[in-house]
């Protein structure tokens, strides 16, 4: 036999060890002693080795210092050679030279680094900070001039340059630097820094000139507002008013913004010029679209609440909103949401004629097709109109005409709306015209019967204590829809509440005799619960038997057994066991293994609660064992998909199942063999 290589033998040993480990590990439950993540981290910290630190070096004379500097410089040079484009290495080198008071060498390093990256802002910043730190003013100025020439868009260097000159009390030189900066037309922050500079030295006229140039380059409303506020703080109110006026002229109607007018109006308000402020608000509201003037409206409302009358502001706001709604409706008259908002707006004004006009125009917009989905929103316009006439104007005759007009318009042969019929009937009841309400609902159930109509009509008659009419309506309801189990149950419950047990039982009998039902399980349950409530145990038992003739569902067997156990008579536990046995046998005959397991589980729970140890053991002996099997996958047409396509599934093997007994014995032998090998 050929000798295997050491690598092959090692692979064989590892494979065999992993296979043995896989076979020997049977208990995969959690270990009794748990190790937390905190404990693992703590142990790792405790066992961590201490890092080796370089020893501190003490320098005693000039020779050692020179040797140390030479060694460090060589290290820095080597790093720079390796990573020449890495600016951090240059910065560390220059900072070290600065720490050694070798400024000339540090400058040389910065210059060498700038040859590598001539536009690196960090490099320039460190360079100039070094010169400023050591008070080399001339060099710092030269360097700043060089930086702002190369990087004129970096505001940071301009600000540092001006700050340095201010610290040196060179105001004229700082102003000159600002002027050089402004030639590049920088962002707003730079202009505001220039303005603050002039204000610090009380040069207000110069600050005004800066503002003039500022708004010319950046003519945004907020910049005009800043200028006007500056003039107001300095007491130049006429100048501030002139600035606001110029801003409005410059912006024009196309670029108008609400915040400019809000600031202008507030300025006039602070000066007690309320009439001027009101004119400004109205001027802006007439020219700025509604979608862009919400804050302006809010400010106007607050202004009028404080300085004006309520009617004036409401008229302005309502008028503007009315125009907006009209503009929206001009594009789409079938936008019913806009009609709702429009009607609500007019209702808030209290003008009845306007409200009626809006609702009449709204209900005239009939949906283009006789499809219910198109009518769902439209129908609520009629409802809002009718409720307005009834509750607000108290014009009951007009409200009645609105309801009748709506009912006449709906195509009842294709679809209807039960809510309209019910609302109309309740309206007539509120007007003490019961006959008209019944007539309307009778017409509804005769013309276009619906579940909601019958339920609403019956509920109305029950509230009026008209029992005979309710019975008649139930009869018509069930004649129209005999498959509705909910109607049968409600009818029987009504009779049961009236203590007419025989009539209720007859209704249930008619219901279960129907050939087709929408929810038969609910109906049978209600019937059984009714008999149980009447303590008619024999009738309930008979119902279970009738139900099992129609369906042998496992839940029916379990419910029957529980019922027998709950009957307050002797020997009912044995009767319940007989029911469980019959159910188990039925499931077995029909080959329903999963249902049989469910039944046995329920039987087991029953024995645990009410049985003895012997009865419980007899049920446990009937419990099946779950085994894993394989079967060939079938295709869509029922044929075998192929010999290579198999699937695993779980099956139940019952002890009393004679057909599966040979396979069961074989399975037991395999399990015994496995147990012996594991030992």
C-alpha positions as CSV (number, residue, x, y, z in Angstrom):
1,X,0.0,0.0,0.0
2,X,1.3,3.5,-1.0
3,X,2.4,5.7,1.9
4,X,0.2,8.8,2.3
5,X,1.9,12.2,2.6
6,X,1.9,14.0,6.0
7,X,-0.5,16.6,4.7
8,X,-3.0,14.0,3.5
9,X,-2.8,12.2,6.8
10,X,-3.4,15.4,8.7
11,X,-6.5,16.2,6.5
12,X,-7.8,12.7,7.1
13,X,-7.3,13.0,10.9
14,X,-9.0,16.4,11.0
15,X,-12.0,15.1,8.9
16,X,-12.4,12.1,11.2
17,X,-12.1,14.2,14.3
18,X,-14.8,16.6,13.1
19,X,-17.1,13.7,12.1
20,X,-16.6,12.1,15.6
21,X,-17.3,15.4,17.3
22,X,-20.4,15.8,15.2
23,X,-21.6,12.4,16.2
24,X,-20.8,12.6,19.9
25,X,-22.4,16.0,20.5
26,X,-26.0,15.2,21.2
27,X,-27.0,17.8,23.7
28,X,-27.1,21.2,22.0
29,X,-28.8,23.0,24.9
30,X,-27.2,26.0,26.6
31,X,-24.4,25.3,29.0
32,X,-25.2,25.6,32.7
33,X,-22.4,28.1,33.3
34,X,-22.8,31.1,30.9
35,X,-19.9,33.4,30.0
36,X,-20.9,37.0,29.3
37,X,-19.3,39.4,26.8
38,X,-18.2,41.6,29.7
39,X,-16.3,38.7,31.3
40,X,-14.5,37.9,28.0
41,X,-13.5,41.5,27.5
42,X,-12.2,41.7,31.2
43,X,-10.1,38.6,30.8
44,X,-8.7,39.8,27.5
45,X,-7.7,43.1,29.2
46,X,-6.1,41.3,32.1
47,X,-4.1,39.0,29.8
48,X,-3.0,41.8,27.5
49,X,0.7,42.2,27.3
50,X,2.1,45.6,28.2
51,X,3.4,47.4,25.1
52,X,7.0,48.1,25.0
53,X,7.8,51.8,25.3
54,X,11.0,53.5,24.2
55,X,13.1,54.7,27.1
56,X,13.3,58.4,27.8
57,X,16.6,60.0,26.6
58,X,18.3,62.6,28.7
59,X,20.7,65.0,26.9
60,X,23.7,66.3,29.0
61,X,25.8,68.3,26.5
62,X,25.9,70.0,23.1
63,X,27.4,67.0,21.4
64,X,24.5,64.7,22.4
65,X,22.0,67.4,21.4
66,X,23.6,67.7,17.9
67,X,23.6,63.9,17.6
68,X,20.0,63.7,18.7
69,X,18.9,66.4,16.2
70,X,20.9,64.8,13.4
71,X,19.2,61.5,14.1
72,X,15.7,63.0,14.2
73,X,16.3,65.0,11.0
74,X,17.4,61.8,9.3
75,X,14.3,60.0,10.4
76,X,12.1,62.8,9.2
77,X,13.9,63.0,5.8
78,X,13.5,59.3,5.4
79,X,9.8,59.5,6.1
80,X,9.4,62.3,3.6
81,X,11.4,60.4,1.0
82,X,9.0,57.4,1.5
83,X,5.8,59.4,1.4
84,X,6.5,62.7,-0.2
85,X,2.9,63.6,-0.9
86,X,1.9,63.0,2.7
87,X,1.6,66.5,4.0
88,X,1.3,65.4,7.7
89,X,4.9,64.3,7.6
90,X,6.0,67.7,6.4
91,X,3.9,69.3,9.2
92,X,5.4,67.1,11.9
93,X,8.9,67.9,10.6
94,X,8.4,71.6,10.6
95,X,6.7,71.6,14.0
96,X,9.7,69.7,15.4
97,X,12.1,72.2,14.0
98,X,10.0,75.0,15.4
99,X,10.2,73.3,18.8
100,X,14.0,73.3,18.5
101,X,13.9,77.1,17.8
102,X,15.2,76.4,14.3
103,X,12.8,78.8,12.5
104,X,14.9,79.1,9.4
105,X,15.0,75.3,9.0
106,X,11.2,75.2,9.7
107,X,10.6,77.9,6.9
108,X,12.8,75.8,4.6
109,X,10.7,72.7,5.3
110,X,7.4,74.6,4.7
111,X,8.8,76.0,1.4
112,X,9.8,72.5,0.3
113,X,6.4,71.2,1.2
114,X,4.7,74.0,-0.8
115,X,6.7,72.9,-3.8
116,X,5.0,69.5,-3.4
117,X,1.4,71.0,-2.9
118,X,1.3,74.7,-3.6
119,X,-2.4,75.1,-2.8
120,X,-2.7,73.2,0.5
121,X,-4.6,75.4,2.9
122,X,-3.6,73.5,6.0
123,X,0.1,74.0,5.1
124,X,-0.3,77.7,4.6
125,X,-2.3,78.0,7.8
126,X,0.4,76.3,9.9
127,X,3.1,78.3,8.2
128,X,1.5,81.7,8.8
129,X,0.6,80.8,12.4
130,X,4.2,80.0,13.1
131,X,5.3,83.4,11.9
132,X,2.5,85.2,13.9
133,X,3.4,83.1,17.0
134,X,7.0,84.3,16.9
135,X,5.9,87.9,16.0
136,X,7.6,88.0,12.6
137,X,5.2,90.6,11.3
138,X,7.0,91.4,8.1
139,X,7.3,87.8,7.2
140,X,3.7,87.1,8.1
141,X,2.5,90.0,5.9
142,X,4.6,88.8,3.0
143,X,3.2,85.3,3.5
144,X,-0.4,86.6,3.8
145,X,0.0,88.5,0.6
146,X,1.3,85.4,-1.1
147,X,-1.5,83.3,0.2
148,X,-4.4,85.6,-0.8
149,X,-2.9,85.9,-4.2
150,X,-2.8,82.1,-4.6
151,X,-6.0,81.3,-2.7
152,X,-8.2,84.3,-3.0
153,X,-11.4,82.4,-2.4
154,X,-10.3,81.1,1.1
155,X,-12.1,83.5,3.4
156,X,-10.2,82.1,6.4
157,X,-6.9,83.7,5.4
158,X,-8.5,87.1,4.6
159,X,-10.0,87.1,8.1
160,X,-6.8,86.2,9.8
161,X,-4.9,88.8,7.8
162,X,-7.4,91.6,8.8
163,X,-7.4,90.3,12.4
164,X,-3.6,90.5,12.6
165,X,-3.6,94.1,11.3
166,X,-6.3,95.1,13.8
167,X,-4.3,93.6,16.6
168,X,-1.4,95.7,15.5
169,X,-3.7,98.7,15.4
170,X,-3.1,99.2,11.7
171,X,-6.7,100.2,10.8
172,X,-5.8,101.7,7.5
173,X,-3.9,98.7,6.4
174,X,-6.8,96.4,7.6
175,X,-9.3,98.5,5.6
176,X,-7.0,98.2,2.5
177,X,-7.0,94.4,2.9
178,X,-10.8,94.4,3.1
179,X,-11.0,96.4,-0.1
180,X,-8.7,94.0,-1.8
181,X,-10.9,91.2,-0.5
182,X,-14.1,92.8,-1.7
183,X,-12.8,93.1,-5.2
184,X,-13.2,89.3,-5.5
185,X,-17.0,89.7,-4.6
186,X,-17.0,87.1,-1.8
187,X,-19.9,85.6,0.1
188,X,-22.2,87.5,2.4
189,X,-20.2,86.7,5.6
190,X,-17.2,88.6,4.2
191,X,-19.3,91.7,3.5
192,X,-20.8,91.5,7.0
193,X,-17.3,91.2,8.5
194,X,-16.3,94.4,6.6
195,X,-19.4,96.2,7.9
196,X,-18.7,95.1,11.5
197,X,-15.1,96.3,11.1
198,X,-16.3,99.8,10.2
199,X,-18.9,99.9,13.0
200,X,-16.2,99.0,15.5
201,X,-14.3,102.2,14.6
202,X,-17.5,104.3,14.3
203,X,-17.1,104.8,10.6
204,X,-20.8,104.7,9.8
205,X,-20.6,106.4,6.4
206,X,-18.1,103.9,5.3
207,X,-20.4,101.1,6.6
208,X,-23.2,102.6,4.5
209,X,-21.0,102.6,1.4
210,X,-20.1,98.9,2.1
211,X,-23.8,98.1,2.4
212,X,-24.5,99.9,-0.9
213,X,-21.9,97.7,-2.7
214,X,-23.1,94.6,-0.8
215,X,-26.7,94.8,-1.9
216,X,-25.6,95.6,-5.4
217,X,-23.6,92.3,-5.6
218,X,-26.0,90.2,-3.4
219,X,-29.5,91.7,-3.9
220,X,-31.3,89.1,-1.8
221,X,-34.1,90.4,0.4
222,X,-32.4,89.4,3.6
223,X,-29.4,91.7,2.8
224,X,-31.7,94.6,2.2
225,X,-33.3,93.9,5.5
226,X,-30.0,93.9,7.3
227,X,-29.1,97.3,5.8
228,X,-32.5,98.7,6.8
229,X,-32.2,97.4,10.3
230,X,-28.7,98.9,10.6
231,X,-30.1,102.3,9.6
232,X,-33.0,101.9,12.1
233,X,-30.6,101.1,14.9
234,X,-28.7,104.3,14.1
235,X,-31.9,106.3,14.2
236,X,-32.1,107.0,10.5
237,X,-35.8,106.0,10.0
238,X,-36.3,107.8,6.7
239,X,-33.1,106.2,5.3
240,X,-34.4,102.8,6.4
241,X,-37.8,103.5,4.7
242,X,-36.0,104.5,1.6
243,X,-34.0,101.3,1.6
244,X,-37.1,99.2,1.9
245,X,-38.7,101.1,-1.0
246,X,-35.6,100.6,-3.1
247,X,-35.6,96.9,-2.3
248,X,-39.2,96.5,-3.5
249,X,-38.4,98.4,-6.7
250,X,-35.3,96.4,-7.4
251,X,-36.9,93.0,-6.7
252,X,-39.9,93.7,-8.9
253,X,-43.1,91.6,-8.9
254,X,-41.5,88.5,-10.2
255,X,-38.9,88.2,-7.4
256,X,-41.1,89.5,-4.5
257,X,-40.7,87.6,-1.3
258,X,-42.9,87.8,1.7
259,X,-40.2,88.3,4.3
260,X,-39.2,91.6,2.8
261,X,-42.8,93.0,3.2
262,X,-43.1,91.5,6.7
263,X,-40.0,93.3,7.8
264,X,-41.1,96.5,6.1
265,X,-44.5,96.3,7.8
266,X,-43.0,95.5,11.2
267,X,-40.7,98.5,10.8
268,X,-43.7,100.8,10.2
269,X,-45.5,99.2,13.1
270,X,-42.6,99.9,15.4
271,X,-42.8,103.6,14.3
272,X,-46.6,103.6,15.2
273,X,-47.4,104.0,11.4
274,X,-50.2,101.4,11.4
275,X,-51.8,102.8,8.3
276,X,-48.6,102.5,6.3
277,X,-48.1,99.0,7.6
278,X,-51.7,98.0,6.6
279,X,-51.1,99.4,3.1
280,X,-47.9,97.4,2.8
281,X,-49.6,94.2,3.8
282,X,-52.5,94.7,1.4
283,X,-50.0,95.6,-1.4
284,X,-48.1,92.4,-0.8
285,X,-51.2,90.2,-0.5
286,X,-52.5,91.4,-3.8
287,X,-49.3,90.6,-5.7
288,X,-47.7,87.5,-4.1
289,X,-49.4,84.2,-4.8
290,X,-51.3,82.4,-2.0
291,X,-48.8,79.5,-2.1
292,X,-45.9,81.8,-1.2
293,X,-47.6,84.1,1.3
294,X,-48.7,82.0,4.2
295,X,-46.4,83.6,6.7
296,X,-47.5,87.1,5.3
297,X,-51.1,86.2,6.0
298,X,-50.3,85.1,9.5
299,X,-48.5,88.3,10.2
300,X,-51.3,90.3,8.7
301,X,-53.8,88.5,10.9
302,X,-51.8,89.2,14.0
303,X,-51.4,92.8,13.0
304,X,-55.1,93.3,12.5
305,X,-55.9,91.5,15.8
306,X,-53.7,94.0,17.5
307,X,-54.3,97.2,15.6
308,X,-57.4,96.7,13.4
309,X,-60.9,95.3,13.5
310,X,-61.9,91.7,13.0
311,X,-64.2,92.2,10.1
312,X,-61.6,93.9,8.0
313,X,-59.0,91.1,8.3
314,X,-61.6,88.4,7.8
315,X,-62.9,90.0,4.7
316,X,-59.4,90.2,3.2
317,X,-58.4,86.7,4.1
318,X,-61.8,85.2,2.9
319,X,-61.7,87.2,-0.3
320,X,-58.2,86.0,-1.1
321,X,-59.0,82.4,-0.3
322,X,-62.2,82.6,-2.4
323,X,-60.2,83.7,-5.4
324,X,-57.8,80.8,-4.8
325,X,-60.6,78.3,-4.7
326,X,-62.1,79.8,-7.9
327,X,-58.8,79.5,-9.6
328,X,-58.5,75.8,-8.6
329,X,-62.0,75.1,-9.7
330,X,-61.4,76.8,-13.1
331,X,-58.9,74.0,-13.8
332,X,-61.0,71.1,-12.6
333,X,-64.7,71.5,-11.7
334,X,-64.9,67.9,-10.6
335,X,-62.4,68.4,-7.7
336,X,-64.9,67.7,-4.9
337,X,-62.3,68.3,-2.1
338,X,-62.0,71.9,-3.3
339,X,-65.8,72.3,-3.2
340,X,-65.8,71.0,0.4
341,X,-63.2,73.5,1.4
342,X,-65.1,76.3,-0.5
343,X,-68.3,75.5,1.2
344,X,-66.7,75.3,4.6
345,X,-65.2,78.8,4.0
346,X,-68.5,80.3,3.1
347,X,-70.1,78.7,6.1
348,X,-67.6,80.4,8.3
349,X,-68.6,83.8,6.9
350,X,-72.3,83.3,7.8
351,X,-73.6,84.5,4.4
352,X,-76.4,82.0,3.7
353,X,-76.9,83.1,0.1
354,X,-73.3,82.6,-0.7
355,X,-73.2,79.1,1.0
356,X,-76.3,78.0,-1.0
357,X,-74.8,79.3,-4.2
358,X,-71.6,77.3,-3.6
359,X,-73.4,74.1,-2.7
360,X,-75.8,74.5,-5.7
361,X,-72.8,74.9,-8.0
362,X,-71.1,71.9,-6.4
363,X,-74.0,69.4,-6.7
364,X,-74.4,70.4,-10.3
365,X,-71.1,68.8,-11.0
366,X,-72.5,65.3,-11.5
367,X,-69.9,62.5,-12.0
368,X,-69.3,61.7,-15.7
369,X,-70.1,58.0,-15.4
370,X,-72.5,55.8,-13.5
371,X,-69.8,54.1,-11.5
372,X,-70.0,54.1,-7.7
373,X,-66.4,54.8,-7.1
374,X,-66.9,58.2,-8.9
375,X,-69.9,59.0,-6.8
376,X,-68.5,58.3,-3.3
377,X,-67.1,61.8,-2.7
378,X,-69.8,63.6,-4.7
379,X,-72.6,62.2,-2.5
380,X,-71.2,63.9,0.6
381,X,-71.8,67.3,-1.0
382,X,-75.5,66.6,-0.9
383,X,-75.2,65.4,2.7
384,X,-73.3,68.6,3.8
385,X,-75.9,70.7,2.0
386,X,-78.8,69.0,3.7
387,X,-77.2,69.2,7.1
388,X,-76.4,72.9,6.6
389,X,-80.1,73.6,5.8
390,X,-81.3,71.6,8.7
391,X,-78.9,72.7,11.4
392,X,-77.7,76.2,10.5
393,X,-80.6,77.8,8.6
394,X,-83.4,75.7,10.2
395,X,-85.1,75.6,6.8
396,X,-86.5,72.0,7.1
397,X,-88.5,72.1,3.9
398,X,-85.4,73.0,1.9
399,X,-83.4,70.3,3.6
400,X,-86.2,67.8,2.7
401,X,-86.0,68.9,-0.9
402,X,-82.2,68.4,-0.9
403,X,-82.6,64.8,0.3
404,X,-85.3,64.1,-2.3
405,X,-83.3,65.6,-5.0
406,X,-80.3,63.5,-4.1
407,X,-82.4,60.3,-4.0
408,X,-83.9,61.1,-7.3
409,X,-80.5,61.7,-8.9
410,X,-78.8,58.4,-7.8
411,X,-79.2,55.6,-10.4
412,X,-80.6,53.0,-8.0
413,X,-80.8,50.3,-10.6
414,X,-77.0,50.2,-10.8
415,X,-76.1,51.2,-7.3
416,X,-77.3,53.1,-4.3
417,X,-76.1,54.6,-1.1
418,X,-77.7,53.3,2.1
419,X,-76.5,56.3,4.1
420,X,-78.7,58.7,2.1
421,X,-81.9,56.7,2.7
422,X,-81.1,56.3,6.4
423,X,-80.2,60.0,6.9
424,X,-83.4,61.0,5.2
425,X,-85.4,58.7,7.3
426,X,-83.8,59.9,10.5
427,X,-84.4,63.5,9.4
428,X,-88.2,62.8,9.0
429,X,-88.2,61.2,12.4
430,X,-86.7,64.4,13.9
431,X,-89.5,66.3,12.2
432,X,-92.0,63.8,13.9
433,X,-93.1,62.4,10.5
434,X,-92.8,58.7,11.2
435,X,-94.9,57.7,8.2
436,X,-92.7,59.6,5.8
437,X,-89.6,57.9,7.3
438,X,-91.1,54.4,6.9
439,X,-92.3,55.2,3.4
440,X,-88.8,56.2,2.4
441,X,-87.2,53.1,3.9
442,X,-89.9,50.9,2.4
443,X,-89.2,52.4,-1.0
444,X,-85.5,51.8,-0.5
445,X,-85.7,48.1,0.4
446,X,-88.2,47.6,-2.4
447,X,-86.3,49.4,-5.1
448,X,-82.7,48.6,-4.2
449,X,-82.4,46.2,-1.2
450,X,-79.0,46.2,0.7
451,X,-77.8,44.7,3.9
452,X,-77.2,48.1,5.4
453,X,-80.7,49.3,4.5
454,X,-82.3,46.3,6.2
455,X,-80.2,46.5,9.3
456,X,-80.8,50.3,9.6
457,X,-84.5,49.9,9.0
458,X,-84.8,47.0,11.6
459,X,-82.7,48.9,14.1
460,X,-85.0,51.9,13.7
461,X,-88.2,49.8,14.3
462,X,-86.6,48.2,17.3
463,X,-85.8,51.6,18.8
464,X,-89.4,52.5,18.3
465,X,-90.4,49.2,20.0
466,X,-92.3,48.1,16.8
467,X,-91.6,44.3,17.2
468,X,-94.1,43.1,14.7
469,X,-92.7,45.4,12.0
470,X,-89.2,44.3,12.9
471,X,-90.3,40.6,12.5
472,X,-91.8,41.5,9.1
473,X,-88.6,43.2,8.0
474,X,-86.5,40.2,9.1
475,X,-88.7,38.0,7.1
476,X,-88.3,40.2,4.0
477,X,-84.6,40.4,4.6
478,X,-84.2,36.6,4.8
479,X,-86.4,36.2,1.8
480,X,-84.2,38.5,-0.2
481,X,-80.9,37.0,1.2
482,X,-81.5,33.6,2.8
483,X,-77.7,32.8,2.9
484,X,-76.9,35.6,5.3
485,X,-76.1,33.9,8.6
486,X,-75.9,37.1,10.6
487,X,-79.5,38.0,9.8
488,X,-80.7,34.5,10.9
489,X,-78.8,34.9,14.1
490,X,-80.0,38.4,14.9
491,X,-83.6,37.3,14.2
492,X,-83.3,34.4,16.5
493,X,-81.6,36.5,19.2
494,X,-84.6,38.9,19.0
495,X,-87.0,36.1,19.6
496,X,-84.9,34.8,22.4
497,X,-84.8,38.2,24.1
498,X,-88.6,38.3,23.8
499,X,-88.7,34.9,25.7
500,X,-90.2,33.2,22.6
501,X,-88.0,30.1,22.7
502,X,-90.0,28.0,20.3
503,X,-90.0,30.7,17.6
504,X,-86.2,31.2,18.0
505,X,-85.7,27.5,17.7
506,X,-87.8,27.4,14.6
507,X,-85.8,30.2,13.1
508,X,-82.6,28.4,13.8
509,X,-84.0,25.2,12.2
510,X,-85.0,27.1,9.1
511,X,-81.5,28.6,9.0
512,X,-79.5,25.4,9.2
513,X,-81.8,23.8,6.6
514,X,-80.8,26.4,4.0
515,X,-78.8,24.8,1.1
516,X,-76.3,27.6,1.0
517,X,-74.9,29.8,3.8
518,X,-72.1,32.3,3.9
519,X,-70.8,31.5,7.4
520,X,-72.4,28.2,8.5
521,X,-69.9,27.6,11.3
522,X,-71.1,30.8,13.1
523,X,-74.7,29.8,12.6
524,X,-74.3,26.3,14.1
525,X,-72.3,27.7,17.0
526,X,-75.0,30.3,17.7
527,X,-77.7,27.6,17.6
528,X,-75.8,25.3,19.9
529,X,-75.0,28.2,22.3
530,X,-78.7,29.0,22.3
531,X,-79.7,25.4,23.3
532,X,-76.9,25.3,25.9
533,X,-78.2,28.6,27.3
534,X,-81.7,27.1,27.6
535,X,-80.1,24.0,29.2
536,X,-81.6,21.8,26.6
537,X,-78.8,19.3,26.7
538,X,-80.6,16.7,24.5
539,X,-81.3,19.3,21.8
540,X,-77.7,20.5,21.8
541,X,-76.4,16.9,21.6
542,X,-78.7,16.3,18.6
543,X,-77.4,19.4,16.9
544,X,-73.8,18.1,17.3
545,X,-74.8,14.8,15.7
546,X,-76.6,16.7,12.8
547,X,-73.5,18.8,12.3
548,X,-71.2,15.8,12.2
549,X,-73.4,14.3,9.5
550,X,-72.5,17.3,7.4
551,X,-68.9,17.8,8.4
552,X,-66.5,15.7,10.4
553,X,-64.2,18.6,11.3
554,X,-62.0,18.0,14.2
555,X,-63.1,21.2,16.0
556,X,-66.7,19.9,16.0
557,X,-65.6,16.7,17.8
558,X,-63.6,18.6,20.3
559,X,-66.4,21.0,21.0
560,X,-68.9,18.2,21.4
561,X,-66.6,16.4,23.9
562,X,-66.2,19.6,25.9
563,X,-69.9,20.2,25.9
564,X,-70.5,16.7,27.3
565,X,-68.0,17.3,30.0
566,X,-69.7,20.6,30.9
567,X,-73.2,19.0,31.3
568,X,-74.0,19.0,35.1
569,X,-74.9,15.3,35.2
570,X,-73.2,12.1,36.4
571,X,-71.1,10.1,34.0
572,X,-70.5,12.9,31.6
573,X,-66.8,12.4,31.7
574,X,-67.2,8.9,30.3
575,X,-69.5,10.2,27.6
576,X,-66.9,12.9,26.7
577,X,-64.3,10.1,26.4
578,X,-66.6,8.2,24.1
579,X,-66.9,11.2,21.9
580,X,-63.1,11.6,21.8
581,X,-62.8,7.9,20.9
582,X,-65.4,8.1,18.1
583,X,-63.7,11.2,16.8
584,X,-60.3,9.5,16.8
585,X,-61.7,6.5,15.0
586,X,-63.4,8.7,12.4
587,X,-60.1,10.6,11.8
588,X,-58.3,7.2,11.5
589,X,-60.8,5.9,9.0
590,X,-60.6,9.0,6.9
591,X,-56.8,9.0,7.0
592,X,-56.6,12.5,8.6
593,X,-53.4,12.2,10.6
594,X,-52.9,15.8,11.6
595,X,-56.5,16.3,12.6
596,X,-56.2,13.1,14.6
597,X,-53.2,14.4,16.5
598,X,-55.1,17.6,17.3
599,X,-57.9,15.6,18.7
600,X,-55.6,13.4,20.8
601,X,-53.9,16.5,22.2
602,X,-57.3,17.9,23.2
603,X,-58.2,14.6,24.7
604,X,-54.9,14.5,26.6
605,X,-55.6,18.0,28.1
606,X,-59.1,16.9,29.1
607,X,-57.7,13.8,30.9
608,X,-55.1,16.0,32.6
609,X,-57.8,18.2,33.9
610,X,-60.6,15.7,34.8
611,X,-59.3,12.2,34.3
612,X,-57.3,9.7,36.3
613,X,-53.7,8.5,35.9
614,X,-54.9,5.3,34.1
615,X,-57.1,7.3,31.6
616,X,-54.3,9.7,31.0
617,X,-51.9,6.8,30.3
618,X,-54.3,5.2,27.9
619,X,-54.5,8.5,25.9
620,X,-50.7,8.9,26.0
621,X,-50.4,5.4,24.5
622,X,-52.4,6.5,21.6
623,X,-50.1,9.4,20.8
624,X,-48.2,9.0,17.6
625,X,-44.5,9.4,16.9
626,X,-43.2,11.8,14.3
627,X,-40.8,10.4,11.7
628,X,-39.0,12.0,8.8
629,X,-39.7,10.4,5.3
630,X,-38.8,11.1,1.7
631,X,-41.0,11.2,-1.3
632,X,-40.6,11.9,-4.9
633,X,-41.6,15.4,-6.1
634,X,-44.5,15.5,-8.4
635,X,-44.9,18.0,-11.3
636,X,-47.9,20.2,-11.9
637,X,-49.7,17.5,-14.0
638,X,-49.3,14.9,-11.3
639,X,-46.5,12.9,-12.9
640,X,-43.1,12.2,-11.2
641,X,-40.7,15.0,-11.7
642,X,-37.7,12.7,-11.9
643,X,-35.8,10.1,-9.9
644,X,-33.3,12.7,-8.6
645,X,-35.9,15.1,-7.2
646,X,-37.0,14.1,-3.7
647,X,-38.3,16.0,-0.7
648,X,-38.4,15.3,3.0
649,X,-41.6,15.5,5.0
650,X,-42.8,14.5,8.5
651,X,-45.3,11.7,9.0
652,X,-47.1,10.4,12.1
653,X,-47.1,6.7,13.1
654,X,-49.8,5.7,15.5
655,X,-49.4,2.6,17.8
656,X,-52.8,1.2,16.8
657,X,-52.2,1.7,13.1
658,X,-51.8,-1.9,11.8
659,X,-51.0,-0.8,8.3
660,X,-47.8,1.0,9.4
661,X,-46.8,-1.7,11.9
662,X,-44.0,-3.3,9.9
663,X,-42.3,0.0,9.2
664,X,-42.8,1.0,12.8
665,X,-41.0,-2.2,14.0
666,X,-38.2,-1.5,11.7
667,X,-37.9,2.1,13.0
668,X,-37.8,0.8,16.6
669,X,-34.9,-1.6,15.7
670,X,-33.0,1.2,14.1
671,X,-33.4,3.4,17.1
672,X,-32.3,0.6,19.4
673,X,-29.2,0.0,17.3
674,X,-28.3,3.7,17.4
675,X,-28.7,3.7,21.2
676,X,-26.4,0.7,21.5
677,X,-23.7,2.3,19.3
678,X,-23.8,5.5,21.3
679,X,-23.2,3.6,24.5
